[in-house]
C-alpha cells in the first residue's frame, strides 16, 4: 500500500488466446502497467488462468518467465 494507507485496485481487460505464451505475455504487460500506475492489487479476467488445460504445462511456462517485481 502507499504511504497514505490507500489501497489501489486495478482490473485488466484482455483477450485470452489458444496459445498460452502470447496470452501470458499480454497479461504480464498489463499487470506491470497497472503496477506502474500505482496498483497494489490487479484483478485479471476469470479465464486468465485457463489458457492451458494442462496446468503443469502452464506452471512450467510461468516458471520460465521472470517473476513480476513486487
PDB file of N, CA, C and O in Angstrom:
ATOM      1  N   UNK A   1       0.826  -1.181   0.000  1.00  0.00           N
ATOM      2  CA  UNK A   1       0.000   0.000   0.000  1.00  0.00           C
ATOM      3  C   UNK A   1       0.871   1.245   0.000  1.00  0.00           C
ATOM      4  O   UNK A   1       2.034   1.221   0.402  1.00  0.00           O
ATOM      5  N   UNK A   2       0.286   2.300  -0.450  1.00  0.00           N
ATOM      6  CA  UNK A   2       1.025   3.551  -0.480  1.00  0.00           C
ATOM      7  C   UNK A   2       1.170   4.115   0.933  1.00  0.00           C
ATOM      8  O   UNK A   2       0.525   3.649   1.872  1.00  0.00           O
ATOM      9  N   UNK A   3       2.012   5.104   1.060  1.00  0.00           N
ATOM     10  CA  UNK A   3       2.333   5.685   2.367  1.00  0.00           C
ATOM     11  C   UNK A   3       1.105   6.274   3.059  1.00  0.00           C
ATOM     12  O   UNK A   3       1.055   6.306   4.289  1.00  0.00           O
ATOM     13  N   UNK A   4       0.133   6.732   2.311  1.00  0.00           N
ATOM     14  CA  UNK A   4      -1.050   7.336   2.925  1.00  0.00           C
ATOM     15  C   UNK A   4      -2.150   6.313   3.197  1.00  0.00           C
ATOM     16  O   UNK A   4      -3.308   6.685   3.385  1.00  0.00           O
ATOM     17  N   UNK A   5      -1.794   5.015   3.219  1.00  0.00           N
ATOM     18  CA  UNK A   5      -2.704   3.914   3.545  1.00  0.00           C
ATOM     19  C   UNK A   5      -3.893   3.788   2.596  1.00  0.00           C
ATOM     20  O   UNK A   5      -4.978   3.378   3.009  1.00  0.00           O
ATOM     21  N   UNK A   6      -3.696   4.130   1.357  1.00  0.00           N
ATOM     22  CA  UNK A   6      -4.725   3.936   0.342  1.00  0.00           C
ATOM     23  C   UNK A   6      -4.389   2.669  -0.424  1.00  0.00           C
ATOM     24  O   UNK A   6      -3.268   2.496  -0.900  1.00  0.00           O
ATOM     25  N   UNK A   7      -5.374   1.785  -0.537  1.00  0.00           N
ATOM     26  CA  UNK A   7      -5.215   0.542  -1.286  1.00  0.00           C
ATOM     27  C   UNK A   7      -5.791   0.763  -2.668  1.00  0.00           C
ATOM     28  O   UNK A   7      -6.968   1.098  -2.807  1.00  0.00           O
ATOM     29  N   UNK A   8      -4.973   0.577  -3.691  1.00  0.00           N
ATOM     30  CA  UNK A   8      -5.408   0.805  -5.066  1.00  0.00           C
ATOM     31  C   UNK A   8      -5.541  -0.518  -5.792  1.00  0.00           C
ATOM     32  O   UNK A   8      -4.582  -1.284  -5.892  1.00  0.00           O
ATOM     33  N   UNK A   9      -6.735  -0.781  -6.297  1.00  0.00           N
ATOM     34  CA  UNK A   9      -7.002  -1.999  -7.063  1.00  0.00           C
ATOM     35  C   UNK A   9      -7.144  -1.638  -8.531  1.00  0.00           C
ATOM     36  O   UNK A   9      -7.596  -0.545  -8.873  1.00  0.00           O
ATOM     37  N   UNK A  10      -6.754  -2.565  -9.392  1.00  0.00           N
ATOM     38  CA  UNK A  10      -6.884  -2.367 -10.832  1.00  0.00           C
ATOM     39  C   UNK A  10      -7.485  -3.622 -11.448  1.00  0.00           C
ATOM     40  O   UNK A  10      -7.340  -4.723 -10.915  1.00  0.00           O
ATOM     41  N   UNK A  11      -8.145  -3.445 -12.552  1.00  0.00           N
ATOM     42  CA  UNK A  11      -8.665  -4.576 -13.322  1.00  0.00           C
ATOM     43  C   UNK A  11      -8.095  -4.467 -14.724  1.00  0.00           C
ATOM     44  O   UNK A  11      -8.036  -3.377 -15.294  1.00  0.00           O
ATOM     45  N   UNK A  12      -7.679  -5.591 -15.275  1.00  0.00           N
ATOM     46  CA  UNK A  12      -7.194  -5.575 -16.645  1.00  0.00           C
ATOM     47  C   UNK A  12      -8.169  -6.336 -17.526  1.00  0.00           C
ATOM     48  O   UNK A  12      -8.755  -7.338 -17.116  1.00  0.00           O
ATOM     49  N   UNK A  13      -8.327  -5.849 -18.721  1.00  0.00           N
ATOM     50  CA  UNK A  13      -9.178  -6.492 -19.718  1.00  0.00           C
ATOM     51  C   UNK A  13      -8.266  -7.047 -20.797  1.00  0.00           C
ATOM     52  O   UNK A  13      -7.453  -6.323 -21.371  1.00  0.00           O
ATOM     53  N   UNK A  14      -8.406  -8.319 -21.065  1.00  0.00           N
ATOM     54  CA  UNK A  14      -7.560  -8.926 -22.084  1.00  0.00           C
ATOM     55  C   UNK A  14      -8.325 -10.044 -22.776  1.00  0.00           C
ATOM     56  O   UNK A  14      -9.325 -10.554 -22.272  1.00  0.00           O
ATOM     57  N   UNK A  15      -7.829 -10.395 -23.918  1.00  0.00           N
ATOM     58  CA  UNK A  15      -8.427 -11.481 -24.694  1.00  0.00           C
ATOM     59  C   UNK A  15      -7.449 -12.649 -24.655  1.00  0.00           C
ATOM     60  O   UNK A  15      -6.338 -12.558 -25.178  1.00  0.00           O
ATOM     61  N   UNK A  16      -7.869 -13.744 -24.034  1.00  0.00           N
ATOM     62  CA  UNK A  16      -7.013 -14.907 -23.902  1.00  0.00           C
ATOM     63  C   UNK A  16      -7.097 -15.742 -25.168  1.00  0.00           C
ATOM     64  O   UNK A  16      -8.184 -16.134 -25.592  1.00  0.00           O
ATOM     65  N   UNK A  17      -5.941 -16.014 -25.771  1.00  0.00           N
ATOM     66  CA  UNK A  17      -5.903 -16.812 -26.992  1.00  0.00           C
ATOM     67  C   UNK A  17      -5.707 -18.288 -26.710  1.00  0.00           C
ATOM     68  O   UNK A  17      -5.657 -18.707 -25.553  1.00  0.00           O
ATOM     69  N   UNK A  18      -5.599 -19.064 -27.755  1.00  0.00           N
ATOM     70  CA  UNK A  18      -5.413 -20.502 -27.609  1.00  0.00           C
ATOM     71  C   UNK A  18      -4.005 -20.866 -27.169  1.00  0.00           C
ATOM     72  O   UNK A  18      -3.806 -21.862 -26.473  1.00  0.00           O
ATOM     73  N   UNK A  19      -3.030 -20.063 -27.571  1.00  0.00           N
ATOM     74  CA  UNK A  19      -1.648 -20.334 -27.188  1.00  0.00           C
ATOM     75  C   UNK A  19      -1.336 -19.609 -25.888  1.00  0.00           C
ATOM     76  O   UNK A  19      -1.579 -18.407 -25.778  1.00  0.00           O
ATOM     77  N   UNK A  20      -0.800 -20.323 -24.900  1.00  0.00           N
ATOM     78  CA  UNK A  20      -0.594 -19.697 -23.596  1.00  0.00           C
ATOM     79  C   UNK A  20       0.486 -18.623 -23.554  1.00  0.00           C
ATOM     80  O   UNK A  20       0.321 -17.630 -22.845  1.00  0.00           O
ATOM     81  N   UNK A  21       1.580 -18.786 -24.284  1.00  0.00           N
ATOM     82  CA  UNK A  21       2.692 -17.826 -24.164  1.00  0.00           C
ATOM     83  C   UNK A  21       2.301 -16.405 -24.553  1.00  0.00           C
ATOM     84  O   UNK A  21       2.591 -15.480 -23.794  1.00  0.00           O
ATOM     85  N   UNK A  22       1.649 -16.183 -25.713  1.00  0.00           N
ATOM     86  CA  UNK A  22       1.266 -14.796 -26.037  1.00  0.00           C
ATOM     87  C   UNK A  22       0.278 -14.224 -25.026  1.00  0.00           C
ATOM     88  O   UNK A  22       0.349 -13.042 -24.688  1.00  0.00           O
ATOM     89  N   UNK A  23      -0.640 -15.053 -24.543  1.00  0.00           N
ATOM     90  CA  UNK A  23      -1.615 -14.586 -23.552  1.00  0.00           C
ATOM     91  C   UNK A  23      -0.912 -14.229 -22.250  1.00  0.00           C
ATOM     92  O   UNK A  23      -1.236 -13.223 -21.619  1.00  0.00           O
ATOM     93  N   UNK A  24       0.039 -15.043 -21.854  1.00  0.00           N
ATOM     94  CA  UNK A  24       0.799 -14.777 -20.633  1.00  0.00           C
ATOM     95  C   UNK A  24       1.602 -13.491 -20.778  1.00  0.00           C
ATOM     96  O   UNK A  24       1.651 -12.683 -19.851  1.00  0.00           O
ATOM     97  N   UNK A  25       2.225 -13.298 -21.924  1.00  0.00           N
ATOM     98  CA  UNK A  25       2.992 -12.074 -22.165  1.00  0.00           C
ATOM     99  C   UNK A  25       2.098 -10.845 -22.101  1.00  0.00           C
ATOM    100  O   UNK A  25       2.473  -9.822 -21.528  1.00  0.00           O
ATOM    101  N   UNK A  26       0.911 -10.953 -22.694  1.00  0.00           N
ATOM    102  CA  UNK A  26      -0.028  -9.835 -22.666  1.00  0.00           C
ATOM    103  C   UNK A  26      -0.454  -9.549 -21.232  1.00  0.00           C
ATOM    104  O   UNK A  26      -0.495  -8.392 -20.815  1.00  0.00           O
ATOM    105  N   UNK A  27      -0.770 -10.592 -20.478  1.00  0.00           N
ATOM    106  CA  UNK A  27      -1.183 -10.410 -19.087  1.00  0.00           C
ATOM    107  C   UNK A  27      -0.096  -9.773 -18.243  1.00  0.00           C
ATOM    108  O   UNK A  27      -0.369  -8.866 -17.457  1.00  0.00           O
ATOM    109  N   UNK A  28       1.134 -10.241 -18.401  1.00  0.00           N
ATOM    110  CA  UNK A  28       2.258  -9.679 -17.646  1.00  0.00           C
ATOM    111  C   UNK A  28       2.442  -8.201 -17.986  1.00  0.00           C
ATOM    112  O   UNK A  28       2.671  -7.380 -17.098  1.00  0.00           O
ATOM    113  N   UNK A  29       2.342  -7.871 -19.254  1.00  0.00           N
ATOM    114  CA  UNK A  29       2.493  -6.472 -19.678  1.00  0.00           C
ATOM    115  C   UNK A  29       1.420  -5.591 -19.023  1.00  0.00           C
ATOM    116  O   UNK A  29       1.718  -4.500 -18.536  1.00  0.00           O
ATOM    117  N   UNK A  30       0.184  -6.067 -19.017  1.00  0.00           N
ATOM    118  CA  UNK A  30      -0.904  -5.285 -18.434  1.00  0.00           C
ATOM    119  C   UNK A  30      -0.768  -5.162 -16.919  1.00  0.00           C
ATOM    120  O   UNK A  30      -1.045  -4.104 -16.354  1.00  0.00           O
ATOM    121  N   UNK A  31      -0.343  -6.236 -16.261  1.00  0.00           N
ATOM    122  CA  UNK A  31      -0.157  -6.204 -14.809  1.00  0.00           C
ATOM    123  C   UNK A  31       0.976  -5.244 -14.441  1.00  0.00           C
ATOM    124  O   UNK A  31       0.862  -4.471 -13.489  1.00  0.00           O
ATOM    125  N   UNK A  32       2.053  -5.301 -15.196  1.00  0.00           N
ATOM    126  CA  UNK A  32       3.168  -4.367 -14.932  1.00  0.00           C
ATOM    127  C   UNK A  32       2.751  -2.925 -15.134  1.00  0.00           C
ATOM    128  O   UNK A  32       3.162  -2.045 -14.377  1.00  0.00           O
ATOM    129  N   UNK A  33       1.937  -2.676 -16.150  1.00  0.00           N
ATOM    130  CA  UNK A  33       1.462  -1.316 -16.402  1.00  0.00           C
ATOM    131  C   UNK A  33       0.577  -0.845 -15.246  1.00  0.00           C
ATOM    132  O   UNK A  33       0.682   0.299 -14.804  1.00  0.00           O
ATOM    133  N   UNK A  34      -0.286  -1.722 -14.764  1.00  0.00           N
ATOM    134  CA  UNK A  34      -1.145  -1.364 -13.629  1.00  0.00           C
ATOM    135  C   UNK A  34      -0.302  -1.064 -12.396  1.00  0.00           C
ATOM    136  O   UNK A  34      -0.575  -0.108 -11.671  1.00  0.00           O
ATOM    137  N   UNK A  35       0.719  -1.877 -12.159  1.00  0.00           N
ATOM    138  CA  UNK A  35       1.617  -1.648 -11.014  1.00  0.00           C
ATOM    139  C   UNK A  35       2.335  -0.309 -11.171  1.00  0.00           C
ATOM    140  O   UNK A  35       2.470   0.450 -10.211  1.00  0.00           O
ATOM    141  N   UNK A  36       2.791  -0.030 -12.390  1.00  0.00           N
ATOM    142  CA  UNK A  36       3.485   1.233 -12.675  1.00  0.00           C
ATOM    143  C   UNK A  36       2.573   2.439 -12.371  1.00  0.00           C
ATOM    144  O   UNK A  36       3.040   3.504 -11.968  1.00  0.00           O
ATOM    145  N   UNK A  37       1.264   2.238 -12.576  1.00  0.00           N
ATOM    146  CA  UNK A  37       0.310   3.320 -12.319  1.00  0.00           C
ATOM    147  C   UNK A  37      -0.189   3.329 -10.875  1.00  0.00           C
ATOM    148  O   UNK A  37      -1.091   4.093 -10.530  1.00  0.00           O
ATOM    149  N   UNK A  38       0.408   2.469 -10.025  1.00  0.00           N
ATOM    150  CA  UNK A  38       0.108   2.537  -8.599  1.00  0.00           C
ATOM    151  C   UNK A  38      -0.772   1.441  -8.029  1.00  0.00           C
ATOM    152  O   UNK A  38      -1.174   1.534  -6.870  1.00  0.00           O
ATOM    153  N   UNK A  39      -1.082   0.423  -8.784  1.00  0.00           N
ATOM    154  CA  UNK A  39      -1.949  -0.644  -8.285  1.00  0.00           C
ATOM    155  C   UNK A  39      -1.246  -1.485  -7.224  1.00  0.00           C
ATOM    156  O   UNK A  39      -0.092  -1.880  -7.390  1.00  0.00           O
ATOM    157  N   UNK A  40      -1.954  -1.750  -6.143  1.00  0.00           N
ATOM    158  CA  UNK A  40      -1.474  -2.665  -5.115  1.00  0.00           C
ATOM    159  C   UNK A  40      -1.982  -4.086  -5.398  1.00  0.00           C
ATOM    160  O   UNK A  40      -1.366  -5.067  -4.982  1.00  0.00           O
ATOM    161  N   UNK A  41      -3.089  -4.179  -6.096  1.00  0.00           N
ATOM    162  CA  UNK A  41      -3.737  -5.446  -6.417  1.00  0.00           C
ATOM    163  C   UNK A  41      -4.271  -5.351  -7.835  1.00  0.00           C
ATOM    164  O   UNK A  41      -4.843  -4.329  -8.212  1.00  0.00           O
ATOM    165  N   UNK A  42      -4.092  -6.407  -8.629  1.00  0.00           N
ATOM    166  CA  UNK A  42      -4.575  -6.407 -10.009  1.00  0.00           C
ATOM    167  C   UNK A  42      -5.459  -7.627 -10.214  1.00  0.00           C
ATOM    168  O   UNK A  42      -5.039  -8.760  -9.977  1.00  0.00           O
ATOM    169  N   UNK A  43      -6.673  -7.387 -10.652  1.00  0.00           N
ATOM    170  CA  UNK A  43      -7.623  -8.446 -10.937  1.00  0.00           C
ATOM    171  C   UNK A  43      -7.584  -8.745 -12.435  1.00  0.00           C
ATOM    172  O   UNK A  43      -7.700  -7.841 -13.263  1.00  0.00           O
ATOM    173  N   UNK A  44      -7.421 -10.011 -12.766  1.00  0.00           N
ATOM    174  CA  UNK A  44      -7.399 -10.428 -14.171  1.00  0.00           C
ATOM    175  C   UNK A  44      -8.727 -11.107 -14.512  1.00  0.00           C
ATOM    176  O   UNK A  44      -9.464 -11.499 -13.608  1.00  0.00           O
ATOM    177  N   UNK A  45      -9.041 -11.251 -15.790  1.00  0.00           N
ATOM    178  CA  UNK A  45     -10.294 -11.903 -16.181  1.00  0.00           C
ATOM    179  C   UNK A  45     -10.386 -13.324 -15.622  1.00  0.00           C
ATOM    180  O   UNK A  45      -9.376 -13.985 -15.382  1.00  0.00           O
ATOM    181  N   UNK A  46     -11.614 -13.767 -15.426  1.00  0.00           N
ATOM    182  CA  UNK A  46     -11.838 -15.075 -14.819  1.00  0.00           C
ATOM    183  C   UNK A  46     -11.253 -16.229 -15.619  1.00  0.00           C
ATOM    184  O   UNK A  46     -11.021 -17.299 -15.055  1.00  0.00           O
ATOM    185  N   UNK A  47     -11.010 -16.054 -16.887  1.00  0.00           N
ATOM    186  CA  UNK A  47     -10.454 -17.149 -17.686  1.00  0.00           C
ATOM    187  C   UNK A  47      -8.945 -17.024 -17.899  1.00  0.00           C
ATOM    188  O   UNK A  47      -8.360 -17.812 -18.642  1.00  0.00           O
ATOM    189  N   UNK A  48      -8.320 -16.052 -17.263  1.00  0.00           N
ATOM    190  CA  UNK A  48      -6.885 -15.870 -17.497  1.00  0.00           C
ATOM    191  C   UNK A  48      -6.055 -17.022 -16.952  1.00  0.00           C
ATOM    192  O   UNK A  48      -4.901 -17.182 -17.350  1.00  0.00           O
ATOM    193  N   UNK A  49      -6.608 -17.825 -16.056  1.00  0.00           N
ATOM    194  CA  UNK A  49      -5.874 -18.997 -15.573  1.00  0.00           C
ATOM    195  C   UNK A  49      -6.228 -20.258 -16.365  1.00  0.00           C
ATOM    196  O   UNK A  49      -5.778 -21.351 -16.021  1.00  0.00           O
ATOM    197  N   UNK A  50      -7.020 -20.114 -17.407  1.00  0.00           N
ATOM    198  CA  UNK A  50      -7.449 -21.267 -18.189  1.00  0.00           C
ATOM    199  C   UNK A  50      -6.876 -21.249 -19.600  1.00  0.00           C
ATOM    200  O   UNK A  50      -7.496 -21.769 -20.528  1.00  0.00           O
ATOM    201  N   UNK A  51      -5.706 -20.660 -19.764  1.00  0.00           N
ATOM    202  CA  UNK A  51      -5.095 -20.564 -21.077  1.00  0.00           C
ATOM    203  C   UNK A  51      -4.606 -21.924 -21.558  1.00  0.00           C
ATOM    204  O   UNK A  51      -4.410 -22.134 -22.755  1.00  0.00           O
ATOM    205  N   UNK A  52      -4.417 -22.823 -20.644  1.00  0.00           N
ATOM    206  CA  UNK A  52      -3.859 -24.135 -20.970  1.00  0.00           C
ATOM    207  C   UNK A  52      -4.587 -25.158 -20.112  1.00  0.00           C
ATOM    208  O   UNK A  52      -4.666 -25.002 -18.894  1.00  0.00           O
ATOM    209  N   UNK A  53      -5.118 -26.201 -20.735  1.00  0.00           N
ATOM    210  CA  UNK A  53      -5.817 -27.237 -19.976  1.00  0.00           C
ATOM    211  C   UNK A  53      -4.865 -28.001 -19.069  1.00  0.00           C
ATOM    212  O   UNK A  53      -5.257 -28.445 -17.990  1.00  0.00           O
ATOM    213  N   UNK A  54      -3.634 -28.156 -19.494  1.00  0.00           N
ATOM    214  CA  UNK A  54      -2.630 -28.875 -18.720  1.00  0.00           C
ATOM    215  C   UNK A  54      -1.969 -27.881 -17.765  1.00  0.00           C
ATOM    216  O   UNK A  54      -1.080 -27.129 -18.166  1.00  0.00           O
ATOM    217  N   UNK A  55      -2.404 -27.878 -16.505  1.00  0.00           N
ATOM    218  CA  UNK A  55      -1.905 -26.903 -15.537  1.00  0.00           C
ATOM    219  C   UNK A  55      -0.406 -27.047 -15.300  1.00  0.00           C
ATOM    220  O   UNK A  55       0.267 -26.047 -15.050  1.00  0.00           O
ATOM    221  N   UNK A  56       0.127 -28.242 -15.371  1.00  0.00           N
ATOM    222  CA  UNK A  56       1.565 -28.436 -15.199  1.00  0.00           C
ATOM    223  C   UNK A  56       2.323 -27.736 -16.329  1.00  0.00           C
ATOM    224  O   UNK A  56       3.366 -27.125 -16.093  1.00  0.00           O
ATOM    225  N   UNK A  57       1.805 -27.823 -17.542  1.00  0.00           N
ATOM    226  CA  UNK A  57       2.442 -27.132 -18.665  1.00  0.00           C
ATOM    227  C   UNK A  57       2.396 -25.623 -18.457  1.00  0.00           C
ATOM    228  O   UNK A  57       3.364 -24.919 -18.746  1.00  0.00           O
ATOM    229  N   UNK A  58       1.265 -25.130 -17.954  1.00  0.00           N
ATOM    230  CA  UNK A  58       1.131 -23.700 -17.695  1.00  0.00           C
ATOM    231  C   UNK A  58       2.116 -23.259 -16.616  1.00  0.00           C
ATOM    232  O   UNK A  58       2.763 -22.222 -16.755  1.00  0.00           O
ATOM    233  N   UNK A  59       2.231 -24.031 -15.552  1.00  0.00           N
ATOM    234  CA  UNK A  59       3.184 -23.690 -14.495  1.00  0.00           C
ATOM    235  C   UNK A  59       4.612 -23.713 -15.011  1.00  0.00           C
ATOM    236  O   UNK A  59       5.439 -22.898 -14.601  1.00  0.00           O
ATOM    237  N   UNK A  60       4.903 -24.637 -15.904  1.00  0.00           N
ATOM    238  CA  UNK A  60       6.239 -24.711 -16.489  1.00  0.00           C
ATOM    239  C   UNK A  60       6.551 -23.442 -17.280  1.00  0.00           C
ATOM    240  O   UNK A  60       7.653 -22.902 -17.187  1.00  0.00           O
ATOM    241  N   UNK A  61       5.589 -22.977 -18.047  1.00  0.00           N
ATOM    242  CA  UNK A  61       5.760 -21.740 -18.821  1.00  0.00           C
ATOM    243  C   UNK A  61       5.956 -20.566 -17.865  1.00  0.00           C
ATOM    244  O   UNK A  61       6.831 -19.725 -18.070  1.00  0.00           O
ATOM    245  N   UNK A  62       5.133 -20.519 -16.824  1.00  0.00           N
ATOM    246  CA  UNK A  62       5.207 -19.420 -15.872  1.00  0.00           C
ATOM    247  C   UNK A  62       6.567 -19.371 -15.181  1.00  0.00           C
ATOM    248  O   UNK A  62       7.135 -18.295 -14.990  1.00  0.00           O
ATOM    249  N   UNK A  63       7.081 -20.533 -14.810  1.00  0.00           N
ATOM    250  CA  UNK A  63       8.368 -20.580 -14.103  1.00  0.00           C
ATOM    251  C   UNK A  63       9.509 -20.090 -14.975  1.00  0.00           C
ATOM    252  O   UNK A  63      10.509 -19.585 -14.465  1.00  0.00           O
ATOM    253  N   UNK A  64       9.369 -20.234 -16.292  1.00  0.00           N
ATOM    254  CA  UNK A  64      10.424 -19.769 -17.196  1.00  0.00           C
ATOM    255  C   UNK A  64      10.436 -18.245 -17.311  1.00  0.00           C
ATOM    256  O   UNK A  64      11.440 -17.655 -17.711  1.00  0.00           O
ATOM    257  N   UNK A  65       9.335 -17.624 -16.963  1.00  0.00           N
ATOM    258  CA  UNK A  65       9.237 -16.166 -17.064  1.00  0.00           C
ATOM    259  C   UNK A  65       9.844 -15.528 -15.825  1.00  0.00           C
ATOM    260  O   UNK A  65       9.903 -16.150 -14.765  1.00  0.00           O
ATOM    261  N   UNK A  66      10.281 -14.321 -15.957  1.00  0.00           N
ATOM    262  CA  UNK A  66      10.777 -13.607 -14.784  1.00  0.00           C
ATOM    263  C   UNK A  66       9.608 -13.303 -13.867  1.00  0.00           C
ATOM    264  O   UNK A  66       8.499 -13.023 -14.320  1.00  0.00           O
ATOM    265  N   UNK A  67       9.871 -13.362 -12.592  1.00  0.00           N
ATOM    266  CA  UNK A  67       8.858 -13.050 -11.593  1.00  0.00           C
ATOM    267  C   UNK A  67       8.554 -11.560 -11.664  1.00  0.00           C
ATOM    268  O   UNK A  67       9.458 -10.732 -11.776  1.00  0.00           O
ATOM    269  N   UNK A  68       7.297 -11.240 -11.599  1.00  0.00           N
ATOM    270  CA  UNK A  68       6.890  -9.829 -11.610  1.00  0.00           C
ATOM    271  C   UNK A  68       7.386  -9.194 -10.321  1.00  0.00           C
ATOM    272  O   UNK A  68       7.129  -9.699  -9.227  1.00  0.00           O
ATOM    273  N   UNK A  69       8.088  -8.097 -10.458  1.00  0.00           N
ATOM    274  CA  UNK A  69       8.647  -7.451  -9.267  1.00  0.00           C
ATOM    275  C   UNK A  69       7.524  -6.997  -8.339  1.00  0.00           C
ATOM    276  O   UNK A  69       6.447  -6.588  -8.772  1.00  0.00           O
ATOM    277  N   UNK A  70       7.814  -7.084  -7.080  1.00  0.00           N
ATOM    278  CA  UNK A  70       6.789  -6.719  -6.093  1.00  0.00           C
ATOM    279  C   UNK A  70       7.043  -5.378  -5.519  1.00  0.00           C
ATOM    280  O   UNK A  70       6.279  -4.913  -4.673  1.00  0.00           O
TER     281      UNK A  70
END
